Amino acid sequence: MNITIITEVLPWPLNTGGAQAQFNMIDSLRHQNHFTIICIENSMNKIESMNELQAMWPEVKIVMYPLWRQLLYPKFLKDKIERALKLKFTPDDTRFKVQRILKPYGIWYSKDFVNFVNEIIDRESTDVIQVEFFACLHMVNYLPTSIRKIFIHHELRYIRNERQTSSFQLTVLEEEQLKQTKRQEIEDLQKYDAIVTLTQKDKDFLKSEGVMVPIYVSPAAVQTTSLPYQKWNGKLSFVGGYVHGPNKEGLDWYIEHVIPLLGDNAPMLDIVGKGWPEKYSHSKINIIGFVPNLPEAIHGSIMIVPILSGSGMRMKIIEAMALSMPIITTSVGVEGIKLIDKESCLIADEPKDFAEAINYLVSHPEICQSLGERANNVFRQYYSIEVLSGIRNKVYSQFFLQ
């Protein structure tokens, strides 16, 4: 099957959950299908990274829409300059924060870009067009009607928007924009021939909004090999990049509301991920940054996932399950993942409860081990790459035969 993927995230390097989700699925299926990947050059997607990935995947065709062609589009250039200036001079302005949530910086559908994509689709004799991530969702309006289209919804944007704006006092115009972006998301989804969500929970959300096209559930996979429990090393770990809004929001919540409750007893927290500024350095926080070998950096620690917004699937939790790590998370963080509170993880939504969960595990190492081992059992049963690649291949087969 010839599958052309349109994505805002290059699946390399593996420094975001989105890149990892794409990489592992394509890597496991690239010998069974012919993939062509179209992505957009930007600060995250670099030519050097594309060349590295192409060397690893000689049978996959990777094409990048160059930055210089985007800059020829006046609206794109204007928006890029305006955002850069606001980030530099008024990053903490409330209205700007809300706009960054409601209007994420994404793709401008210029005539040149649309032609670029459609020429590749035609040249590659595409059987199925696979569009990934919210920023590319609207592309459905510019694709050939004669070719079947499937959308991989890594995160329901309207759910994330509603959760992230709940702490703001929105203006009337912002309230209307919130509703309009949701309407547009649902409207665009209805134009695909099928949708893939990463969790059953997200599928249920879409069904409740009246989405009528077929929706498949196909969780994202991690590369990490299943490992046995390792004795607690005295540390906590948080995994995720600064650029992803829910990561920053969750870590701010932990620093501002949980650490003060832990006081001097707070274990050292290692932040593993790209882009975290030095202002996050703390007597109880160590910024590790991006690491090429994640298990080496976090195995033996307690994974905390203080996520308050977003949807989709937390790859950091799947990583921790593979490594038999004890996990403390929020209800939103574990949403859609088959873990059970007090059996295979601890769930705490209030700062006091989150702090108590940390103190409890620190003083009960035997509970750390039982939680980690049970989480690993769930991983091996439901989330191994072998299980999940089989699910995705079955989705392709069912979709193609519709």
MINUTI-985984 format. One record per residue (C-alpha): residue number from 1; residue in one letter; x, y, z. Coordinates in nm, 2 decimals. Layout:
<NUM; "A"; <X; Y; Z>>
...
REM end
This chain:
<1; "M"; <0.00; 0.00; 0.00>>
<2; "N"; <0.13; 0.35; -0.09>>
<3; "I"; <0.07; 0.57; 0.21>>
<4; "T"; <0.16; 0.94; 0.19>>
<5; "I"; <0.19; 1.11; 0.53>>
<6; "I"; <0.15; 1.48; 0.58>>
<7; "T"; <0.28; 1.59; 0.92>>
<8; "E"; <0.40; 1.89; 1.11>>
<9; "V"; <0.65; 1.68; 1.31>>
<10; "L"; <0.95; 1.51; 1.15>>
<11; "P"; <0.98; 1.17; 1.32>>
<12; "W"; <1.34; 1.23; 1.41>>
<13; "P"; <1.51; 1.30; 1.64>>
<14; "L"; <1.30; 1.14; 1.91>>
<15; "N"; <1.28; 1.45; 2.13>>
<16; "T"; <0.90; 1.48; 2.15>>
<17; "G"; <0.62; 1.24; 2.21>>
<18; "G"; <0.48; 1.32; 1.87>>
<19; "A"; <0.80; 1.23; 1.69>>
<20; "Q"; <0.83; 0.91; 1.89>>
<21; "A"; <0.47; 0.81; 1.82>>
<22; "Q"; <0.52; 0.85; 1.45>>
<23; "F"; <0.87; 0.70; 1.43>>
<24; "N"; <0.79; 0.37; 1.61>>
<25; "M"; <0.48; 0.31; 1.41>>
<26; "I"; <0.64; 0.38; 1.07>>
<27; "D"; <0.95; 0.19; 1.17>>
<28; "S"; <0.75; -0.12; 1.25>>
<29; "L"; <0.55; -0.11; 0.93>>
<30; "R"; <0.79; 0.03; 0.67>>
<31; "H"; <0.87; -0.31; 0.52>>
<32; "Q"; <0.50; -0.39; 0.48>>
<33; "N"; <0.39; -0.06; 0.32>>
<34; "H"; <0.55; 0.21; 0.11>>
<35; "F"; <0.56; 0.54; 0.30>>
<36; "T"; <0.62; 0.89; 0.17>>
<37; "I"; <0.65; 1.16; 0.44>>
<38; "I"; <0.59; 1.53; 0.37>>
<39; "C"; <0.68; 1.77; 0.65>>
<40; "I"; <0.76; 2.14; 0.68>>
<41; "E"; <1.11; 2.28; 0.75>>
<42; "N"; <1.12; 2.49; 1.07>>
<43; "S"; <1.32; 2.52; 1.39>>
<44; "M"; <1.21; 2.17; 1.50>>
<45; "N"; <1.23; 2.00; 1.16>>
<46; "K"; <1.58; 2.04; 1.02>>
<47; "I"; <1.74; 1.93; 0.69>>
<48; "E"; <2.02; 1.75; 0.89>>
<49; "S"; <1.76; 1.55; 1.09>>
<50; "M"; <1.58; 1.46; 0.77>>
<51; "N"; <1.90; 1.33; 0.61>>
<52; "E"; <1.98; 1.12; 0.92>>
<53; "L"; <1.63; 0.97; 0.91>>
<54; "Q"; <1.65; 0.90; 0.54>>
<55; "A"; <1.98; 0.71; 0.60>>
<56; "M"; <1.80; 0.49; 0.85>>
<57; "W"; <1.49; 0.44; 0.63>>
<58; "P"; <1.61; 0.40; 0.27>>
<59; "E"; <1.28; 0.25; 0.16>>
<60; "V"; <1.08; 0.55; 0.29>>
<61; "K"; <1.07; 0.87; 0.09>>
<62; "I"; <1.10; 1.19; 0.29>>
<63; "V"; <1.03; 1.53; 0.14>>
<64; "M"; <1.06; 1.87; 0.32>>
<65; "Y"; <0.88; 2.19; 0.22>>
<66; "P"; <1.16; 2.44; 0.25>>
<67; "L"; <1.14; 2.74; 0.49>>
<68; "W"; <1.24; 2.99; 0.22>>
<69; "R"; <0.92; 2.91; 0.03>>
<70; "Q"; <0.71; 2.97; 0.33>>
<71; "L"; <0.87; 3.31; 0.39>>
<72; "L"; <0.76; 3.42; 0.04>>
<73; "Y"; <0.40; 3.40; 0.17>>
<74; "P"; <0.32; 3.74; 0.33>>
<75; "K"; <0.07; 3.62; 0.58>>
<76; "F"; <0.31; 3.36; 0.71>>
<77; "L"; <0.59; 3.61; 0.74>>
<78; "K"; <0.37; 3.87; 0.91>>
<79; "D"; <0.25; 3.62; 1.17>>
<80; "K"; <0.60; 3.49; 1.24>>
<81; "I"; <0.73; 3.84; 1.30>>
<82; "E"; <0.44; 3.94; 1.52>>
<83; "R"; <0.47; 3.63; 1.74>>
<84; "A"; <0.85; 3.67; 1.77>>
<85; "L"; <0.81; 4.03; 1.89>>
<86; "K"; <0.54; 3.94; 2.14>>
<87; "L"; <0.74; 3.64; 2.28>>
<88; "K"; <1.03; 3.88; 2.33>>
<89; "F"; <0.86; 4.18; 2.48>>
<90; "T"; <0.52; 4.07; 2.62>>
<91; "P"; <0.54; 3.69; 2.69>>
<92; "D"; <0.34; 3.71; 3.01>>
<93; "D"; <0.05; 3.92; 2.87>>
<94; "T"; <-0.27; 3.74; 2.95>>
<95; "R"; <-0.44; 3.80; 2.62>>
<96; "F"; <-0.13; 3.68; 2.43>>
<97; "K"; <-0.12; 3.36; 2.64>>
<98; "V"; <-0.49; 3.30; 2.55>>
<99; "Q"; <-0.42; 3.36; 2.18>>
<100; "R"; <-0.13; 3.12; 2.18>>
<101; "I"; <-0.37; 2.85; 2.31>>
<102; "L"; <-0.66; 2.93; 2.08>>
<103; "K"; <-0.45; 3.00; 1.77>>
<104; "P"; <-0.14; 2.77; 1.78>>
<105; "Y"; <0.13; 2.87; 1.54>>
<106; "G"; <0.10; 2.62; 1.25>>
<107; "I"; <0.08; 2.58; 0.88>>
<108; "W"; <-0.02; 2.85; 0.63>>
<109; "Y"; <-0.20; 2.69; 0.34>>
<110; "S"; <-0.06; 2.89; 0.06>>
<111; "K"; <-0.12; 2.80; -0.30>>
<112; "D"; <0.25; 2.71; -0.33>>
<113; "F"; <0.23; 2.47; -0.04>>
<114; "V"; <-0.09; 2.30; -0.15>>
<115; "N"; <0.06; 2.25; -0.50>>
<116; "F"; <0.38; 2.11; -0.35>>
<117; "V"; <0.18; 1.85; -0.15>>
<118; "N"; <-0.05; 1.75; -0.43>>
<119; "E"; <0.23; 1.71; -0.68>>
<120; "I"; <0.40; 1.46; -0.45>>
<121; "I"; <0.07; 1.28; -0.38>>
<122; "D"; <0.02; 1.24; -0.76>>
<123; "R"; <0.38; 1.14; -0.83>>
<124; "E"; <0.39; 0.87; -0.56>>
<125; "S"; <0.07; 0.70; -0.69>>
<126; "T"; <-0.08; 0.74; -0.34>>
<127; "D"; <-0.34; 0.49; -0.23>>
<128; "V"; <-0.41; 0.65; 0.11>>
<129; "I"; <-0.33; 1.00; 0.24>>
<130; "Q"; <-0.25; 1.00; 0.61>>
<131; "V"; <-0.26; 1.34; 0.79>>
<132; "E"; <-0.11; 1.37; 1.14>>
<133; "F"; <-0.15; 1.64; 1.41>>
<134; "F"; <-0.40; 1.92; 1.46>>
<135; "A"; <-0.19; 2.18; 1.27>>
<136; "C"; <-0.23; 1.98; 0.95>>
<137; "L"; <-0.60; 1.89; 1.00>>
<138; "H"; <-0.73; 2.16; 0.77>>
<139; "M"; <-0.53; 2.02; 0.48>>
<140; "V"; <-0.83; 1.80; 0.41>>
<141; "N"; <-0.99; 2.09; 0.22>>
<142; "Y"; <-0.70; 2.10; -0.03>>
<143; "L"; <-0.65; 1.73; -0.10>>
<144; "P"; <-0.77; 1.52; -0.40>>
<145; "T"; <-1.13; 1.39; -0.34>>
<146; "S"; <-1.05; 1.07; -0.54>>
<147; "I"; <-0.80; 0.94; -0.27>>
<148; "R"; <-0.90; 0.81; 0.06>>
<149; "K"; <-0.79; 1.02; 0.36>>
<150; "I"; <-0.72; 0.92; 0.72>>
<151; "F"; <-0.64; 1.15; 1.01>>
<152; "I"; <-0.42; 1.05; 1.30>>
<153; "H"; <-0.55; 1.26; 1.59>>
<154; "H"; <-0.27; 1.27; 1.85>>
<155; "E"; <-0.45; 1.51; 2.07>>
<156; "L"; <-0.80; 1.66; 2.05>>
<157; "R"; <-0.73; 2.03; 2.03>>
<158; "Y"; <-1.07; 2.15; 2.14>>
<159; "I"; <-1.03; 1.94; 2.46>>
<160; "R"; <-0.69; 2.09; 2.52>>
<161; "N"; <-0.81; 2.44; 2.45>>
<162; "E"; <-1.11; 2.40; 2.70>>
<163; "R"; <-0.88; 2.27; 2.97>>
<164; "Q"; <-0.60; 2.52; 2.93>>
<165; "T"; <-0.84; 2.82; 2.91>>
<166; "S"; <-1.04; 2.72; 3.21>>
<167; "S"; <-0.80; 2.91; 3.44>>
<168; "F"; <-0.84; 3.24; 3.24>>
<169; "Q"; <-1.12; 3.49; 3.25>>
<170; "L"; <-1.20; 3.50; 2.88>>
<171; "T"; <-1.33; 3.80; 2.69>>
<172; "V"; <-1.65; 3.76; 2.49>>
<173; "L"; <-1.45; 3.75; 2.17>>
<174; "E"; <-1.22; 3.48; 2.31>>
<175; "E"; <-1.52; 3.27; 2.42>>
<176; "E"; <-1.65; 3.29; 2.07>>
<177; "Q"; <-1.31; 3.20; 1.93>>
<178; "L"; <-1.30; 2.90; 2.16>>
<179; "K"; <-1.63; 2.78; 2.03>>
<180; "Q"; <-1.54; 2.85; 1.66>>
<181; "T"; <-1.21; 2.66; 1.68>>
<182; "K"; <-1.40; 2.36; 1.82>>
<183; "R"; <-1.67; 2.38; 1.54>>
<184; "Q"; <-1.39; 2.40; 1.28>>
<185; "E"; <-1.21; 2.10; 1.42>>
<186; "I"; <-1.52; 1.89; 1.42>>
<187; "E"; <-1.62; 2.01; 1.07>>
<188; "D"; <-1.28; 1.93; 0.92>>
<189; "L"; <-1.27; 1.58; 1.09>>
<190; "Q"; <-1.61; 1.50; 0.92>>
<191; "K"; <-1.44; 1.54; 0.58>>
<192; "Y"; <-1.20; 1.25; 0.63>>
<193; "D"; <-1.28; 0.89; 0.54>>
<194; "A"; <-1.16; 0.77; 0.88>>
<195; "I"; <-1.00; 0.90; 1.20>>
<196; "V"; <-0.75; 0.73; 1.43>>
<197; "T"; <-0.74; 0.83; 1.80>>
<198; "L"; <-0.47; 0.71; 2.04>>
<199; "T"; <-0.72; 0.63; 2.31>>
<200; "Q"; <-1.07; 0.50; 2.35>>
<201; "K"; <-1.14; 0.81; 2.56>>
<202; "D"; <-1.07; 1.05; 2.27>>
<203; "K"; <-1.29; 0.83; 2.04>>
<204; "D"; <-1.57; 0.87; 2.29>>
<205; "F"; <-1.52; 1.25; 2.30>>
<206; "L"; <-1.56; 1.27; 1.92>>
<207; "K"; <-1.86; 1.04; 1.91>>
<208; "S"; <-2.03; 1.25; 2.17>>
<209; "E"; <-1.98; 1.55; 1.94>>
<210; "G"; <-2.16; 1.38; 1.66>>
<211; "V"; <-1.86; 1.28; 1.44>>
<212; "M"; <-2.00; 1.02; 1.20>>
<213; "V"; <-1.70; 0.89; 1.01>>
<214; "P"; <-1.54; 0.56; 1.12>>
<215; "I"; <-1.31; 0.61; 1.42>>
<216; "Y"; <-1.04; 0.36; 1.50>>
<217; "V"; <-0.83; 0.34; 1.83>>
<218; "S"; <-0.46; 0.27; 1.77>>
<219; "P"; <-0.23; 0.37; 2.06>>
<220; "A"; <0.11; 0.51; 2.00>>
<221; "A"; <0.41; 0.29; 2.07>>
<222; "V"; <0.75; 0.35; 2.24>>
<223; "Q"; <1.09; 0.20; 2.15>>
<224; "T"; <1.18; 0.12; 2.51>>
<225; "T"; <1.24; -0.24; 2.58>>
<226; "S"; <1.06; -0.39; 2.88>>
<227; "L"; <1.29; -0.39; 3.18>>
<228; "P"; <1.24; -0.53; 3.53>>
<229; "Y"; <1.19; -0.30; 3.84>>
<230; "Q"; <1.50; -0.13; 3.96>>
<231; "K"; <1.54; -0.02; 4.32>>
<232; "W"; <1.44; 0.34; 4.38>>
<233; "N"; <1.75; 0.57; 4.34>>
<234; "G"; <1.61; 0.86; 4.55>>
<235; "K"; <1.50; 1.07; 4.25>>
<236; "L"; <1.18; 1.17; 4.07>>
<237; "S"; <1.17; 1.21; 3.69>>
<238; "F"; <0.96; 1.43; 3.46>>
<239; "V"; <0.99; 1.37; 3.09>>
<240; "G"; <0.88; 1.61; 2.82>>
<241; "G"; <0.98; 1.92; 2.62>>
<242; "Y"; <0.92; 2.28; 2.72>>
<243; "V"; <0.76; 2.37; 2.39>>
<244; "H"; <0.45; 2.15; 2.47>>
<245; "G"; <0.21; 2.37; 2.66>>
<246; "P"; <0.07; 2.10; 2.90>>
<247; "N"; <0.42; 2.00; 3.00>>
<248; "K"; <0.51; 2.36; 3.11>>
<249; "E"; <0.17; 2.41; 3.28>>
<250; "G"; <0.20; 2.08; 3.47>>
<251; "L"; <0.56; 2.15; 3.59>>
<252; "D"; <0.47; 2.50; 3.69>>
<253; "W"; <0.19; 2.35; 3.90>>
<254; "Y"; <0.42; 2.10; 4.06>>
<255; "I"; <0.68; 2.37; 4.15>>
<256; "E"; <0.44; 2.63; 4.27>>
<257; "H"; <0.19; 2.41; 4.46>>
<258; "V"; <0.35; 2.07; 4.54>>
<259; "I"; <0.71; 2.14; 4.63>>
<260; "P"; <0.62; 2.38; 4.91>>
<261; "L"; <0.41; 2.11; 5.07>>
<262; "L"; <0.70; 1.86; 5.05>>
<263; "G"; <0.95; 2.12; 5.19>>
<264; "D"; <1.29; 1.99; 5.27>>
<265; "N"; <1.18; 1.63; 5.22>>
<266; "A"; <1.11; 1.69; 4.85>>
<267; "P"; <1.32; 1.44; 4.65>>
<268; "M"; <1.54; 1.57; 4.37>>
<269; "L"; <1.34; 1.60; 4.04>>
<270; "D"; <1.53; 1.54; 3.71>>
<271; "I"; <1.36; 1.72; 3.41>>
<272; "V"; <1.44; 1.52; 3.10>>
<273; "G"; <1.34; 1.70; 2.78>>
<274; "K"; <1.44; 1.97; 2.54>>
<275; "G"; <1.42; 2.35; 2.58>>
<276; "W"; <1.37; 2.40; 2.96>>
<277; "P"; <1.51; 2.74; 3.05>>
<278; "E"; <1.74; 2.79; 3.34>>
<279; "K"; <1.47; 2.96; 3.54>>
<280; "Y"; <1.34; 2.61; 3.62>>
<281; "S"; <1.67; 2.53; 3.81>>
<282; "H"; <1.58; 2.48; 4.18>>
<283; "S"; <1.74; 2.34; 4.49>>
<284; "K"; <1.51; 2.04; 4.43>>
<285; "I"; <1.52; 2.04; 4.04>>
<286; "N"; <1.79; 1.93; 3.80>>
<287; "I"; <1.75; 2.01; 3.43>>
<288; "I"; <1.89; 1.72; 3.24>>
<289; "G"; <1.77; 1.83; 2.89>>
<290; "F"; <1.74; 1.59; 2.59>>
<291; "V"; <1.91; 1.26; 2.63>>
<292; "P"; <1.98; 1.00; 2.35>>
<293; "N"; <1.92; 0.71; 2.60>>
<294; "L"; <1.61; 0.77; 2.80>>
<295; "P"; <1.60; 0.45; 3.01>>
<296; "E"; <1.96; 0.52; 3.12>>
<297; "A"; <1.85; 0.86; 3.25>>
<298; "I"; <1.53; 0.76; 3.43>>
<299; "H"; <1.53; 0.39; 3.52>>
<300; "G"; <1.51; 0.35; 3.90>>
<301; "S"; <1.34; 0.68; 3.97>>
<302; "I"; <0.97; 0.76; 4.04>>
<303; "M"; <0.79; 0.90; 3.73>>
<304; "I"; <0.57; 1.20; 3.80>>
<305; "V"; <0.32; 1.32; 3.54>>
<306; "P"; <0.15; 1.63; 3.68>>
<307; "I"; <-0.05; 1.70; 3.36>>
<308; "L"; <-0.36; 1.92; 3.39>>
<309; "S"; <-0.47; 1.97; 3.03>>
<310; "G"; <-0.45; 1.82; 2.68>>
<311; "S"; <-0.58; 1.49; 2.55>>
<312; "G"; <-0.43; 1.20; 2.36>>
<313; "M"; <-0.18; 0.96; 2.51>>
<314; "R"; <0.11; 1.05; 2.75>>
<315; "M"; <0.41; 0.87; 2.60>>
<316; "K"; <0.61; 0.94; 2.92>>
<317; "I"; <0.37; 0.71; 3.10>>
<318; "I"; <0.41; 0.43; 2.85>>
<319; "E"; <0.79; 0.47; 2.88>>
<320; "A"; <0.76; 0.44; 3.26>>
<321; "M"; <0.54; 0.13; 3.23>>
<322; "A"; <0.80; -0.03; 3.00>>
<323; "L"; <1.07; 0.04; 3.26>>
<324; "S"; <0.86; -0.09; 3.56>>
<325; "M"; <0.87; 0.25; 3.72>>
<326; "P"; <0.62; 0.36; 3.99>>
<327; "I"; <0.41; 0.64; 3.84>>
<328; "I"; <0.23; 0.93; 4.01>>
<329; "T"; <0.00; 1.11; 3.78>>
<330; "T"; <-0.32; 1.31; 3.75>>
<331; "S"; <-0.65; 1.19; 3.61>>
<332; "V"; <-0.58; 1.39; 3.29>>
<333; "G"; <-0.23; 1.25; 3.27>>
<334; "V"; <-0.34; 0.89; 3.27>>
<335; "E"; <-0.65; 0.94; 3.07>>
<336; "G"; <-0.71; 0.67; 2.81>>
<337; "I"; <-0.43; 0.44; 2.95>>
<338; "K"; <-0.52; 0.11; 3.11>>
<339; "L"; <-0.37; 0.19; 3.46>>
<340; "I"; <-0.57; 0.17; 3.78>>
<341; "D"; <-0.52; 0.40; 4.08>>
<342; "K"; <-0.35; 0.23; 4.38>>
<343; "E"; <-0.30; -0.09; 4.17>>
<344; "S"; <-0.06; 0.01; 3.89>>
<345; "C"; <-0.02; 0.38; 3.95>>
<346; "L"; <-0.11; 0.65; 4.20>>
<347; "I"; <-0.36; 0.92; 4.08>>
<348; "A"; <-0.37; 1.26; 4.25>>
<349; "D"; <-0.54; 1.57; 4.12>>
<350; "E"; <-0.48; 1.82; 4.41>>
<351; "P"; <-0.14; 1.94; 4.53>>
<352; "K"; <-0.19; 1.80; 4.88>>
<353; "D"; <-0.28; 1.46; 4.74>>
<354; "F"; <0.01; 1.47; 4.50>>
<355; "A"; <0.26; 1.56; 4.78>>
<356; "E"; <0.11; 1.28; 5.00>>
<357; "A"; <0.15; 1.03; 4.71>>
<358; "I"; <0.52; 1.12; 4.68>>
<359; "N"; <0.58; 1.09; 5.05>>
<360; "Y"; <0.40; 0.76; 5.06>>
<361; "L"; <0.62; 0.60; 4.80>>
<362; "V"; <0.93; 0.75; 4.95>>
<363; "S"; <0.85; 0.57; 5.28>>
<364; "H"; <0.72; 0.25; 5.12>>
<365; "P"; <0.97; 0.10; 4.88>>
<366; "E"; <0.78; -0.22; 4.86>>
<367; "I"; <0.48; -0.03; 4.71>>
<368; "C"; <0.72; 0.13; 4.45>>
<369; "Q"; <0.81; -0.22; 4.34>>
<370; "S"; <0.45; -0.36; 4.32>>
<371; "L"; <0.32; -0.05; 4.13>>
<372; "G"; <0.61; -0.07; 3.88>>
<373; "E"; <0.57; -0.44; 3.82>>
<374; "R"; <0.20; -0.42; 3.77>>
<375; "A"; <0.24; -0.13; 3.53>>
<376; "N"; <0.49; -0.33; 3.34>>
<377; "N"; <0.24; -0.62; 3.31>>
<378; "V"; <-0.01; -0.38; 3.16>>
<379; "F"; <0.26; -0.25; 2.92>>
<380; "R"; <0.35; -0.60; 2.80>>
<381; "Q"; <-0.02; -0.70; 2.75>>
<382; "Y"; <-0.14; -0.39; 2.58>>
<383; "Y"; <0.13; -0.14; 2.47>>
<384; "S"; <0.43; -0.33; 2.34>>
<385; "I"; <0.54; -0.24; 1.99>>
<386; "E"; <0.45; -0.59; 1.86>>
<387; "V"; <0.09; -0.55; 1.99>>
<388; "L"; <0.05; -0.19; 1.87>>
<389; "S"; <0.20; -0.23; 1.53>>
<390; "G"; <-0.04; -0.52; 1.47>>
<391; "I"; <-0.33; -0.30; 1.57>>
<392; "R"; <-0.23; -0.02; 1.33>>
<393; "N"; <-0.17; -0.26; 1.04>>
<394; "K"; <-0.52; -0.40; 1.10>>
<395; "V"; <-0.66; -0.05; 1.09>>
<396; "Y"; <-0.49; 0.01; 0.75>>
<397; "S"; <-0.64; -0.32; 0.62>>
<398; "Q"; <-0.99; -0.24; 0.74>>
<399; "F"; <-0.98; 0.11; 0.62>>
<400; "F"; <-0.85; 0.02; 0.27>>
<401; "L"; <-1.12; -0.25; 0.23>>
<402; "Q"; <-1.41; -0.01; 0.32>>
REM end
